[in-house]
Protein backbone atom coordinates (compact mmCIF):
# COMPACT_ATOMS: atom_id res chain seq x y z
CA UNK A 1 0.00 0.00 0.00
CA UNK A 2 1.29 3.44 -0.90
CA UNK A 3 2.41 5.77 1.86
CA UNK A 4 -0.28 8.26 2.83
CA UNK A 5 -0.22 11.51 4.75
CA UNK A 6 -3.35 13.17 6.08
CA UNK A 7 -4.05 16.84 6.81
CA UNK A 8 -7.26 17.35 8.75
CA UNK A 9 -9.21 20.22 10.22
CA UNK A 10 -8.48 18.88 13.66
CA UNK A 11 -6.06 16.48 15.27
CA UNK A 12 -8.74 13.84 15.70
CA UNK A 13 -10.52 12.53 12.62
CA UNK A 14 -13.97 11.25 13.53
CA UNK A 15 -14.80 11.05 9.83
CA UNK A 16 -12.36 8.14 9.55
CA UNK A 17 -13.64 6.13 12.49
CA UNK A 18 -14.51 2.70 11.15
CA UNK A 19 -18.26 2.13 11.63
CA UNK A 20 -18.92 -0.54 14.22
CA UNK A 21 -21.36 -3.39 13.83
CA UNK A 22 -21.55 -7.03 12.95
CA UNK A 23 -20.43 -7.81 9.42
CA UNK A 24 -21.80 -7.44 6.87
CA UNK A 25 -22.90 -3.92 7.82
CA UNK A 26 -24.82 -2.02 5.18
CA UNK A 27 -22.99 1.04 3.78
CA UNK A 28 -19.71 -0.19 5.29
CA UNK A 29 -19.42 -3.63 3.74
CA UNK A 30 -20.38 -5.10 0.38
CA UNK A 31 -23.67 -6.86 1.08
CA UNK A 32 -24.83 -7.36 -2.51
CA UNK A 33 -23.04 -9.39 -5.15
CA UNK A 34 -24.86 -8.04 -8.19
CA UNK A 35 -25.53 -4.51 -9.38
CA UNK A 36 -28.24 -3.31 -11.74
CA UNK A 37 -27.08 -0.75 -14.30
CA UNK A 38 -29.58 1.44 -16.13
CA UNK A 39 -27.72 3.23 -18.91
CA UNK A 40 -28.36 6.55 -20.62
CA UNK A 41 -31.11 7.90 -18.39
CA UNK A 42 -31.84 11.47 -19.52
CA UNK A 43 -31.65 13.82 -16.56
CA UNK A 44 -31.79 17.18 -18.35
CA UNK A 45 -30.77 19.17 -21.40
CA UNK A 46 -28.59 22.19 -22.03
CA UNK A 47 -27.10 24.34 -24.77
CA UNK A 48 -23.47 23.70 -25.66
CA UNK A 49 -20.93 26.38 -26.48
CA UNK A 50 -21.48 25.47 -30.14
CA UNK A 51 -25.14 26.41 -29.79
CA UNK A 52 -26.60 22.90 -30.02
CA UNK A 53 -28.94 21.29 -27.52
CA UNK A 54 -27.45 18.34 -25.67
CA UNK A 55 -29.42 15.65 -23.86
CA UNK A 56 -27.72 15.09 -20.52
CA UNK A 57 -27.48 11.42 -19.60
CA UNK A 58 -26.56 9.36 -16.57
CA UNK A 59 -25.97 5.70 -15.82
CA UNK A 60 -27.64 4.46 -12.64
CA UNK A 61 -25.98 1.78 -10.50
CA UNK A 62 -28.09 0.23 -7.73
CA UNK A 63 -27.95 -3.00 -5.73
CA UNK A 64 -29.90 -5.86 -7.27
CA UNK A 65 -32.47 -7.47 -5.03
CA UNK A 66 -32.39 -4.70 -2.42
CA UNK A 67 -35.17 -5.16 0.17
CA UNK A 68 -34.90 -1.51 1.25
CA UNK A 69 -37.69 0.42 -0.45
CA UNK A 70 -36.93 4.02 0.58
CA UNK A 71 -34.38 6.44 2.01
CA UNK A 72 -31.24 5.02 0.43
CA UNK A 73 -28.24 7.38 0.21
CA UNK A 74 -27.13 8.45 -3.25
CA UNK A 75 -23.84 9.53 -4.83
CA UNK A 76 -23.40 11.57 -8.01
CA UNK A 77 -20.11 10.55 -9.69
CA UNK A 78 -18.41 12.84 -12.23
CA UNK A 79 -15.70 11.79 -14.68
CA UNK A 80 -12.57 13.74 -15.53
CA UNK A 81 -11.01 14.80 -18.82
CA UNK A 82 -9.89 18.43 -18.51
CA UNK A 83 -13.46 19.58 -19.32
CA UNK A 84 -12.70 18.48 -22.91
CA UNK A 85 -12.81 14.68 -22.93
CA UNK A 86 -14.08 11.77 -20.90
CA UNK A 87 -17.31 9.89 -20.38
CA UNK A 88 -19.53 8.51 -17.65
CA UNK A 89 -18.04 5.06 -18.31
CA UNK A 90 -14.59 6.14 -17.05
CA UNK A 91 -12.95 3.10 -15.47
CA UNK A 92 -12.36 4.44 -11.95
CA UNK A 93 -15.81 6.04 -11.82
CA UNK A 94 -17.51 2.78 -12.82
CA UNK A 95 -15.44 0.91 -10.23
CA UNK A 96 -16.43 3.36 -7.50
CA UNK A 97 -20.10 3.41 -8.46
CA UNK A 98 -20.22 -0.38 -8.57
CA UNK A 99 -18.39 -0.71 -5.25
CA UNK A 100 -20.77 1.62 -3.46
CA UNK A 101 -23.83 0.05 -5.08
CA UNK A 102 -22.75 -3.26 -3.57
CA UNK A 103 -22.70 -1.51 -0.19
CA UNK A 104 -26.29 -0.35 -0.61
CA UNK A 105 -26.00 3.09 -2.21
CA UNK A 106 -27.78 4.36 -5.31
CA UNK A 107 -25.11 5.76 -7.65
CA UNK A 108 -25.31 7.83 -10.80
CA UNK A 109 -22.44 8.54 -13.18
CA UNK A 110 -23.16 11.56 -15.35
CA UNK A 111 -22.14 12.99 -18.67
CA UNK A 112 -22.02 16.76 -18.91
CA UNK A 113 -21.28 19.44 -21.49
CA UNK A 114 -17.65 19.49 -22.59
CA UNK A 115 -15.68 22.43 -23.96
CA UNK A 116 -12.41 22.96 -25.81
CA UNK A 117 -10.66 22.31 -22.52
CA UNK A 118 -8.51 24.29 -20.15
CA UNK A 119 -5.02 24.01 -21.63
CA UNK A 120 -4.50 26.89 -22.06
CA UNK A 121 -7.11 28.42 -19.80
CA UNK A 122 -9.38 31.06 -21.26
CA UNK A 123 -13.01 32.21 -21.46
CA UNK A 124 -14.17 28.93 -23.03
CA UNK A 125 -12.49 27.03 -20.21
CA UNK A 126 -14.25 29.11 -17.56
CA UNK A 127 -17.58 28.64 -19.31
CA UNK A 128 -16.93 24.91 -19.54
CA UNK A 129 -16.31 24.74 -15.79
CA UNK A 130 -19.56 26.60 -15.13
CA UNK A 131 -21.50 24.44 -17.61
CA UNK A 132 -20.27 21.25 -15.93
CA UNK A 133 -21.34 22.58 -12.53
CA UNK A 134 -24.80 23.49 -13.78
CA UNK A 135 -25.26 20.07 -15.37
CA UNK A 136 -24.17 18.28 -12.20
CA UNK A 137 -26.61 20.40 -10.21
CA UNK A 138 -29.38 19.30 -12.56
CA UNK A 139 -28.41 15.70 -11.79
CA UNK A 140 -28.71 16.37 -8.05
CA UNK A 141 -32.14 17.90 -8.63
CA UNK A 142 -33.13 14.90 -10.76
CA UNK A 143 -32.48 12.62 -7.81
CA UNK A 144 -34.75 14.72 -5.64
CA UNK A 145 -37.45 14.85 -8.31
CA UNK A 146 -37.38 11.05 -8.62
CA UNK A 147 -36.71 10.21 -4.98
CA UNK A 148 -39.69 7.85 -4.75
CA UNK A 149 -39.01 5.79 -7.87
CA UNK A 150 -35.28 5.68 -7.13
CA UNK A 151 -35.92 4.92 -3.44
CA UNK A 152 -33.46 7.52 -2.19
CA UNK A 153 -33.31 9.94 0.71
CA UNK A 154 -33.15 13.50 -0.70
CA UNK A 155 -31.28 14.61 2.41
CA UNK A 156 -28.51 12.05 1.92
CA UNK A 157 -26.98 12.95 -1.43
CA UNK A 158 -23.20 13.17 -1.91
CA UNK A 159 -21.15 14.19 -4.93
CA UNK A 160 -17.72 12.93 -6.02
CA UNK A 161 -15.38 13.06 -8.97
CA UNK A 162 -11.90 12.81 -10.44
CA UNK A 163 -9.86 15.64 -11.98
CA UNK A 164 -12.33 17.87 -13.86
CA UNK A 165 -15.07 15.86 -12.18
CA UNK A 166 -13.53 16.65 -8.80
CA UNK A 167 -13.50 20.35 -9.66
CA UNK A 168 -17.16 20.03 -10.60
CA UNK A 169 -18.08 18.16 -7.42
CA UNK A 170 -16.42 20.83 -5.28
CA UNK A 171 -18.00 23.64 -7.29
CA UNK A 172 -21.43 22.12 -6.63
CA UNK A 173 -20.63 21.76 -2.93
CA UNK A 174 -19.28 25.30 -2.63
CA UNK A 175 -21.60 27.10 -5.06
CA UNK A 176 -25.15 25.82 -4.72
CA UNK A 177 -26.70 29.27 -5.05
CA UNK A 178 -25.95 29.45 -8.83
CA UNK A 179 -28.13 26.62 -10.09
CA UNK A 180 -28.14 26.99 -13.86
CA UNK A 181 -30.93 25.90 -16.21
CA UNK A 182 -30.01 22.34 -17.19
CA UNK A 183 -33.22 20.80 -15.88
CA UNK A 184 -35.44 19.86 -12.95
CA UNK A 185 -36.17 23.34 -11.55
CA UNK A 186 -37.84 23.75 -8.21
CA UNK A 187 -35.62 21.35 -6.29
CA UNK A 188 -32.52 22.01 -4.20
CA UNK A 189 -29.08 21.55 -5.78
CA UNK A 190 -27.35 21.18 -2.42
CA UNK A 191 -25.38 18.10 -1.41
CA UNK A 192 -24.47 16.83 2.03
CA UNK A 193 -20.84 15.84 1.33
CA UNK A 194 -18.24 15.97 -1.44
CA UNK A 195 -15.23 13.84 -2.40
CA UNK A 196 -12.43 15.08 -4.67
CA UNK A 197 -9.68 13.03 -6.35
CA UNK A 198 -7.09 15.36 -7.90
CA UNK A 199 -9.29 18.44 -7.89
CA UNK A 200 -9.78 21.86 -6.34
CA UNK A 201 -12.43 24.56 -6.31
CA UNK A 202 -12.63 26.93 -9.30
CA UNK A 203 -15.18 29.70 -9.90
CA UNK A 204 -16.49 29.07 -6.37
CA UNK A 205 -15.21 29.81 -2.86
CA UNK A 206 -16.03 27.82 0.29
CA UNK A 207 -18.29 29.73 2.65
CA UNK A 208 -20.02 29.13 5.97
CA UNK A 209 -22.71 26.49 6.07
CA UNK A 210 -21.47 24.46 3.12
CA UNK A 211 -20.87 20.70 3.27
CA UNK A 212 -17.80 18.74 4.40
CA UNK A 213 -15.33 17.55 1.80
CA UNK A 214 -12.71 14.83 1.55
CA UNK A 215 -9.74 15.45 -0.76
CA UNK A 216 -7.27 12.95 -2.24
CA UNK A 217 -4.27 14.41 -4.05
CA UNK A 218 -0.78 13.42 -5.15
CA UNK A 219 1.90 15.90 -4.14
CA UNK A 220 3.62 15.44 -7.52
CA UNK A 221 0.50 16.06 -9.62
CA UNK A 222 1.66 17.70 -12.89
CA UNK A 223 -1.87 18.61 -14.03
CA UNK A 224 -3.69 19.98 -10.99
CA UNK A 225 -1.01 21.29 -8.62
CA UNK A 226 -1.09 19.93 -5.10
CA UNK A 227 -1.02 23.53 -3.89
CA UNK A 228 -4.44 24.11 -5.48
CA UNK A 229 -5.98 21.41 -3.31
CA UNK A 230 -4.21 22.77 -0.22
CA UNK A 231 -5.53 26.27 -0.94
CA UNK A 232 -9.07 24.94 -1.25
CA UNK A 233 -8.78 23.00 2.01
CA UNK A 234 -7.35 26.07 3.75
CA UNK A 235 -10.20 28.23 2.42
CA UNK A 236 -12.72 25.69 3.68
CA UNK A 237 -11.11 25.69 7.12
CA UNK A 238 -11.13 29.51 7.16
CA UNK A 239 -14.88 29.38 6.49
CA UNK A 240 -15.35 27.01 9.43
CA UNK A 241 -16.01 23.96 7.26
CA UNK A 242 -14.88 20.36 7.61
CA UNK A 243 -12.24 19.55 4.99
CA UNK A 244 -9.81 16.64 5.02
CA UNK A 245 -6.85 16.12 2.71
CA UNK A 246 -5.23 12.75 2.15
CA UNK A 247 -1.88 13.21 0.41
CA UNK A 248 -0.21 10.56 -1.73
CA UNK A 249 3.56 11.20 -1.55
CA UNK A 250 5.05 11.29 -5.06
CA UNK A 251 1.55 10.70 -6.40
CA UNK A 252 0.75 12.03 -9.85
CA UNK A 253 -2.61 12.89 -11.43
CA UNK A 254 -5.60 10.70 -10.49
CA UNK A 255 -3.47 8.02 -8.80
CA UNK A 256 -6.46 5.73 -8.34
CA UNK A 257 -5.08 2.30 -9.17
CA UNK A 258 -2.30 1.94 -6.60
CA UNK A 259 -4.33 3.83 -3.97
CA UNK A 260 -7.70 2.19 -4.62
CA UNK A 261 -7.99 0.57 -1.20
CA UNK A 262 -7.17 3.79 0.66
CA UNK A 263 -9.54 5.85 -1.46
CA UNK A 264 -12.47 3.45 -1.16
CA UNK A 265 -11.95 2.83 2.56
CA UNK A 266 -11.66 6.49 3.50
CA UNK A 267 -14.58 7.45 1.27
CA UNK A 268 -16.68 4.71 2.84
CA UNK A 269 -15.95 5.94 6.37
CA UNK A 270 -16.34 9.62 5.46
CA UNK A 271 -19.73 9.19 3.79
CA UNK A 272 -20.99 6.84 6.48
CA UNK A 273 -20.63 9.55 9.12
CA UNK A 274 -21.27 12.67 7.06
CA UNK A 275 -24.48 11.26 5.57
CA UNK A 276 -25.63 10.03 8.97
CA UNK A 277 -25.87 6.41 7.86
CA UNK A 278 -25.43 5.18 11.41
CA UNK A 279 -29.01 6.42 11.92
CA UNK A 280 -30.24 4.15 9.12
CA UNK A 281 -28.44 1.17 10.64
CA UNK A 282 -29.71 1.83 14.17
SENU-379159 format. One record per residue (C-alpha): x, y, z. Coordinates in pm, whole numbers. Example, Ala and Ser with C-alpha at 12.3 -4.5 7.8 and 13.67 -1.06 7.14 Angstrom:
BEGIN
<rec <1230; -450; 780>>
<rec <1367; -106; 714>>
This chain:
BEGIN
<rec <0; 0; 0>>
<rec <129; 344; -90>>
<rec <241; 577; 186>>
<rec <-28; 826; 283>>
<rec <-22; 1151; 475>>
<rec <-335; 1317; 608>>
<rec <-405; 1684; 681>>
<rec <-726; 1735; 875>>
<rec <-921; 2022; 1022>>
<rec <-848; 1888; 1366>>
<rec <-606; 1648; 1527>>
<rec <-874; 1384; 1570>>
<rec <-1052; 1253; 1262>>
<rec <-1397; 1125; 1353>>
<rec <-1480; 1105; 983>>
<rec <-1236; 814; 955>>
<rec <-1364; 613; 1249>>
<rec <-1451; 270; 1115>>
<rec <-1826; 213; 1163>>
<rec <-1892; -54; 1422>>
<rec <-2136; -339; 1383>>
<rec <-2155; -703; 1295>>
<rec <-2043; -781; 942>>
<rec <-2180; -744; 687>>
<rec <-2290; -392; 782>>
<rec <-2482; -202; 518>>
<rec <-2299; 104; 378>>
<rec <-1971; -19; 529>>
<rec <-1942; -363; 374>>
<rec <-2038; -510; 38>>
<rec <-2367; -686; 108>>
<rec <-2483; -736; -251>>
<rec <-2304; -939; -515>>
<rec <-2486; -804; -819>>
<rec <-2553; -451; -938>>
<rec <-2824; -331; -1174>>
<rec <-2708; -75; -1430>>
<rec <-2958; 144; -1613>>
<rec <-2772; 323; -1891>>
<rec <-2836; 655; -2062>>
<rec <-3111; 790; -1839>>
<rec <-3184; 1147; -1952>>
<rec <-3165; 1382; -1656>>
<rec <-3179; 1718; -1835>>
<rec <-3077; 1917; -2140>>
<rec <-2859; 2219; -2203>>
<rec <-2710; 2434; -2477>>
<rec <-2347; 2370; -2566>>
<rec <-2093; 2638; -2648>>
<rec <-2148; 2547; -3014>>
<rec <-2514; 2641; -2979>>
<rec <-2660; 2290; -3002>>
<rec <-2894; 2129; -2752>>
<rec <-2745; 1834; -2567>>
<rec <-2942; 1565; -2386>>
<rec <-2772; 1509; -2052>>
<rec <-2748; 1142; -1960>>
<rec <-2656; 936; -1657>>
<rec <-2597; 570; -1582>>
<rec <-2764; 446; -1264>>
<rec <-2598; 178; -1050>>
<rec <-2809; 23; -773>>
<rec <-2795; -300; -573>>
<rec <-2990; -586; -727>>
<rec <-3247; -747; -503>>
<rec <-3239; -470; -242>>
<rec <-3517; -516; 17>>
<rec <-3490; -151; 125>>
<rec <-3769; 42; -45>>
<rec <-3693; 402; 58>>
<rec <-3438; 644; 201>>
<rec <-3124; 502; 43>>
<rec <-2824; 738; 21>>
<rec <-2713; 845; -325>>
<rec <-2384; 953; -483>>
<rec <-2340; 1157; -801>>
<rec <-2011; 1055; -969>>
<rec <-1841; 1284; -1223>>
<rec <-1570; 1179; -1468>>
<rec <-1257; 1374; -1553>>
<rec <-1101; 1480; -1882>>
<rec <-989; 1843; -1851>>
<rec <-1346; 1958; -1932>>
<rec <-1270; 1848; -2291>>
<rec <-1281; 1468; -2293>>
<rec <-1408; 1177; -2090>>
<rec <-1731; 989; -2038>>
<rec <-1953; 851; -1765>>
<rec <-1804; 506; -1831>>
<rec <-1459; 614; -1705>>
<rec <-1295; 310; -1547>>
<rec <-1236; 444; -1195>>
<rec <-1581; 604; -1182>>
<rec <-1751; 278; -1282>>
<rec <-1544; 91; -1023>>
<rec <-1643; 336; -750>>
<rec <-2010; 341; -846>>
<rec <-2022; -38; -857>>
<rec <-1839; -71; -525>>
<rec <-2077; 162; -346>>
<rec <-2383; 5; -508>>
<rec <-2275; -326; -357>>
<rec <-2270; -151; -19>>
<rec <-2629; -35; -61>>
<rec <-2600; 309; -221>>
<rec <-2778; 436; -531>>
<rec <-2511; 576; -765>>
<rec <-2531; 783; -1080>>
<rec <-2244; 854; -1318>>
<rec <-2316; 1156; -1535>>
<rec <-2214; 1299; -1867>>
<rec <-2202; 1676; -1891>>
<rec <-2128; 1944; -2149>>
<rec <-1765; 1949; -2259>>
<rec <-1568; 2243; -2396>>
<rec <-1241; 2296; -2581>>
<rec <-1066; 2231; -2252>>
<rec <-851; 2429; -2015>>
<rec <-502; 2401; -2163>>
<rec <-450; 2689; -2206>>
<rec <-711; 2842; -1980>>
<rec <-938; 3106; -2126>>
<rec <-1301; 3221; -2146>>
<rec <-1417; 2893; -2303>>
<rec <-1249; 2703; -2021>>
<rec <-1425; 2911; -1756>>
<rec <-1758; 2864; -1931>>
<rec <-1693; 2491; -1954>>
<rec <-1631; 2474; -1579>>
<rec <-1956; 2660; -1513>>
<rec <-2150; 2444; -1761>>
<rec <-2027; 2125; -1593>>
<rec <-2134; 2258; -1253>>
<rec <-2480; 2349; -1378>>
<rec <-2526; 2007; -1537>>
<rec <-2417; 1828; -1220>>
<rec <-2661; 2040; -1021>>
<rec <-2938; 1930; -1256>>
<rec <-2841; 1570; -1179>>
<rec <-2871; 1637; -805>>
<rec <-3214; 1790; -863>>
<rec <-3313; 1490; -1076>>
<rec <-3248; 1262; -781>>
<rec <-3475; 1472; -564>>
<rec <-3745; 1485; -831>>
<rec <-3738; 1105; -862>>
<rec <-3671; 1021; -498>>
<rec <-3969; 785; -475>>
<rec <-3901; 579; -787>>
<rec <-3528; 568; -713>>
<rec <-3592; 492; -344>>
<rec <-3346; 752; -219>>
<rec <-3331; 994; 71>>
<rec <-3315; 1350; -70>>
<rec <-3128; 1461; 241>>
<rec <-2851; 1205; 192>>
<rec <-2698; 1295; -143>>
<rec <-2320; 1317; -191>>
<rec <-2115; 1419; -493>>
<rec <-1772; 1293; -602>>
<rec <-1538; 1306; -897>>
<rec <-1190; 1281; -1044>>
<rec <-986; 1564; -1198>>
<rec <-1233; 1787; -1386>>
<rec <-1507; 1586; -1218>>
<rec <-1353; 1665; -880>>
<rec <-1350; 2035; -966>>
<rec <-1716; 2003; -1060>>
<rec <-1808; 1816; -742>>
<rec <-1642; 2083; -528>>
<rec <-1800; 2364; -729>>
<rec <-2143; 2212; -663>>
<rec <-2063; 2176; -293>>
<rec <-1928; 2530; -263>>
<rec <-2160; 2710; -506>>
<rec <-2515; 2582; -472>>
<rec <-2670; 2927; -505>>
<rec <-2595; 2945; -883>>
<rec <-2813; 2662; -1009>>
<rec <-2814; 2699; -1386>>
<rec <-3093; 2590; -1621>>
<rec <-3001; 2234; -1719>>
<rec <-3322; 2080; -1588>>
<rec <-3544; 1986; -1295>>
<rec <-3617; 2334; -1155>>
<rec <-3784; 2375; -821>>
<rec <-3562; 2135; -629>>
<rec <-3252; 2201; -420>>
<rec <-2908; 2155; -578>>
<rec <-2735; 2118; -242>>
<rec <-2538; 1810; -141>>
<rec <-2447; 1683; 203>>
<rec <-2084; 1584; 133>>
<rec <-1824; 1597; -144>>
<rec <-1523; 1384; -240>>
<rec <-1243; 1508; -467>>
<rec <-968; 1303; -635>>
<rec <-709; 1536; -790>>
<rec <-929; 1844; -789>>
<rec <-978; 2186; -634>>
<rec <-1243; 2456; -631>>
<rec <-1263; 2693; -930>>
<rec <-1518; 2970; -990>>
<rec <-1649; 2907; -637>>
<rec <-1521; 2981; -286>>
<rec <-1603; 2782; 29>>
<rec <-1829; 2973; 265>>
<rec <-2002; 2913; 597>>
<rec <-2271; 2649; 607>>
<rec <-2147; 2446; 312>>
<rec <-2087; 2070; 327>>
<rec <-1780; 1874; 440>>
<rec <-1533; 1755; 180>>
<rec <-1271; 1483; 155>>
<rec <-974; 1545; -76>>
<rec <-727; 1295; -224>>
<rec <-427; 1441; -405>>
<rec <-78; 1342; -515>>
<rec <190; 1590; -414>>
<rec <362; 1544; -752>>
<rec <50; 1606; -962>>
<rec <166; 1770; -1289>>
<rec <-187; 1861; -1403>>
<rec <-369; 1998; -1099>>
<rec <-101; 2129; -862>>
<rec <-109; 1993; -510>>
<rec <-102; 2353; -389>>
<rec <-444; 2411; -548>>
<rec <-598; 2141; -331>>
<rec <-421; 2277; -22>>
<rec <-553; 2627; -94>>
<rec <-907; 2494; -125>>
<rec <-878; 2300; 201>>
<rec <-735; 2607; 375>>
<rec <-1020; 2823; 242>>
<rec <-1272; 2569; 368>>
<rec <-1111; 2569; 712>>
<rec <-1113; 2951; 716>>
<rec <-1488; 2938; 649>>
<rec <-1535; 2701; 943>>
<rec <-1601; 2396; 726>>
<rec <-1488; 2036; 761>>
<rec <-1224; 1955; 499>>
<rec <-981; 1664; 502>>
<rec <-685; 1612; 271>>
<rec <-523; 1275; 215>>
<rec <-188; 1321; 41>>
<rec <-21; 1056; -173>>
<rec <356; 1120; -155>>
<rec <505; 1129; -506>>
<rec <155; 1070; -640>>
<rec <75; 1203; -985>>
<rec <-261; 1289; -1143>>
<rec <-560; 1070; -1049>>
<rec <-347; 802; -880>>
<rec <-646; 573; -834>>
<rec <-508; 230; -917>>
<rec <-230; 194; -660>>
<rec <-433; 383; -397>>
<rec <-770; 219; -462>>
<rec <-799; 57; -120>>
<rec <-717; 379; 66>>
<rec <-954; 585; -146>>
<rec <-1247; 345; -116>>
<rec <-1195; 283; 256>>
<rec <-1166; 649; 350>>
<rec <-1458; 745; 127>>
<rec <-1668; 471; 284>>
<rec <-1595; 594; 637>>
<rec <-1634; 962; 546>>
<rec <-1973; 919; 379>>
<rec <-2099; 684; 648>>
<rec <-2063; 955; 912>>
<rec <-2127; 1267; 706>>
<rec <-2448; 1126; 557>>
<rec <-2563; 1003; 897>>
<rec <-2587; 641; 786>>
<rec <-2543; 518; 1141>>
<rec <-2901; 642; 1192>>
<rec <-3024; 415; 912>>
<rec <-2844; 117; 1064>>
<rec <-2971; 183; 1417>>
